[in-house]
Amino acid sequence: MGGFMDRLTGKSRKSAYQAKERLQLVLIHDRTNLSQSVLETMKDEIIEVISRHIDIAPDEVRIEINKDGRQQRLIADIPIRGPKRRG
């Protein structure tokens, strides 16, 4: 899970955090029938696109899919640090 994020931040994650994130992805997978690699790719792409425009905390991004009856919602919790500095 940490491939893109580790390259982006240059930091490694704690094992408890990794286990929690993997469990969240497994739960999402069970709800949507999407493979874990598809979800991971989707999350990495969302982070990449948003990072072009605003400064975010990529290691704190949470992506989940909620099911409400027949509807499913993709929810992205993306902590914003501020505007992207152009240089």
VMD Tcl script that draws the C-alpha trace (Angstrom):
set ca {
  {0.00 0.00 0.00}
  {2.77 2.36 0.81}
  {4.55 2.29 -2.55}
  {3.51 5.66 -3.94}
  {3.10 7.27 -0.53}
  {6.55 6.20 0.67}
  {8.12 7.53 -2.52}
  {6.18 10.78 -2.19}
  {6.97 11.43 1.46}
  {10.23 9.56 1.76}
  {9.00 8.09 5.02}
  {8.17 4.56 6.02}
  {4.97 3.86 7.94}
  {4.52 2.18 11.26}
  {3.30 -1.41 11.04}
  {0.13 -0.72 13.06}
  {-0.83 2.06 10.66}
  {-0.14 -0.20 7.68}
  {-2.24 -3.00 9.16}
  {-5.15 -0.63 9.81}
  {-4.99 0.75 6.27}
  {-4.86 -2.75 4.77}
  {-7.87 -3.79 6.82}
  {-9.79 -0.75 5.58}
  {-8.99 -1.69 2.00}
  {-10.10 -5.27 2.59}
  {-13.42 -4.01 3.97}
  {-13.88 -1.72 0.97}
  {-13.08 -4.60 -1.34}
  {-15.74 -6.75 0.30}
  {-18.34 -4.02 -0.18}
  {-17.60 -3.14 -3.80}
  {-16.09 -6.25 -5.35}
  {-13.14 -4.13 -6.54}
  {-9.71 -5.67 -6.22}
  {-7.32 -4.23 -3.67}
  {-4.90 -3.22 -6.42}
  {-7.66 -1.24 -8.19}
  {-8.47 0.59 -4.96}
  {-4.81 1.30 -4.27}
  {-4.29 2.59 -7.80}
  {-7.39 4.76 -7.52}
  {-6.19 6.24 -4.23}
  {-2.70 6.92 -5.60}
  {-4.15 8.63 -8.69}
  {-6.49 10.80 -6.61}
  {-3.54 11.87 -4.44}
  {-1.42 12.58 -7.51}
  {-4.04 14.75 -9.22}
  {-5.02 16.74 -6.13}
  {-1.36 17.27 -5.21}
  {-0.87 19.15 -8.47}
  {-3.16 21.92 -7.25}
  {-3.02 22.00 -3.44}
  {-0.57 20.91 -0.76}
  {-2.03 17.90 1.04}
  {-0.94 15.40 3.68}
  {-0.73 12.27 1.46}
  {0.08 9.94 4.35}
  {-3.20 10.93 6.06}
  {-5.53 10.47 3.06}
  {-8.45 8.12 3.67}
  {-10.53 6.74 0.83}
  {-13.61 4.66 1.52}
  {-16.68 3.45 -0.27}
  {-19.93 3.51 1.68}
  {-23.02 1.61 0.68}
  {-26.44 3.04 1.49}
  {-29.14 0.75 0.19}
  {-28.57 0.52 -3.54}
  {-26.23 3.52 -3.69}
  {-22.50 3.50 -3.14}
  {-20.48 6.61 -2.33}
  {-16.77 7.18 -2.68}
  {-15.65 9.30 0.26}
  {-12.24 10.92 0.28}
  {-10.91 12.49 3.47}
  {-7.91 14.53 2.32}
  {-6.19 16.80 4.86}
  {-5.20 20.08 3.18}
  {-2.05 21.86 4.30}
  {-2.59 24.92 2.12}
  {-2.33 26.24 -1.43}
  {0.24 24.70 -3.74}
  {3.34 26.83 -3.98}
  {4.31 27.37 -7.56}
  {7.93 27.86 -8.23}
}
mol new
graphics top color blue
foreach p $ca { graphics top sphere $p radius 0.5 }
foreach p [lrange $ca 0 end-1] q [lrange $ca 1 end] { graphics top cylinder $p $q radius 0.2 }
display resetview
